[in-house]
Amino acid sequence: MNMAMNPGPARAVELPNGAGAAALLAAGIGCAALGALTVLADAFGGLKGLLNIYNPAGPLSGVTTLAIVIWLAAWFVLARKWDGRDLALAWIGIASFALLAIGFALTFPPAAALLQVK
């Protein structure tokens, strides 16, 4: 057997996880932003009118658009800051899940109704 044809077992290459961690945490930030903006748009009439980008959808069009902008901005900033770094993914995963849960709770009508200013 020719050794040039079979170089041996492949070595595992360890890659930094900063870019993945940035994407994970940015997703959590975007979810929390969506929940917070939903509550704020319902609580304040002026903000509701400002976020009304498309009349048939109402303020939801602006809420989702702004949440996407926040998500992309967070992803961009974190990816540039953490590029090439190795981070503790367990803590970033916990923080991301917590932010996701906050965003979900704030878009759930009974939970959001408790926070609204009367």
Secondary structure, 3 states (H helix, E strand, C coil): CCCCCCCCCCCCCCCCCHHHHHHHHHHHHHHHHHHHHHHHHHHCHHHHHHCCCECCCEHHHHHHHHHHHHHHHHHHHHHHHHCCCCCCHHHHHHHHHHHHHHHHHHHCHHHHHHHCCC
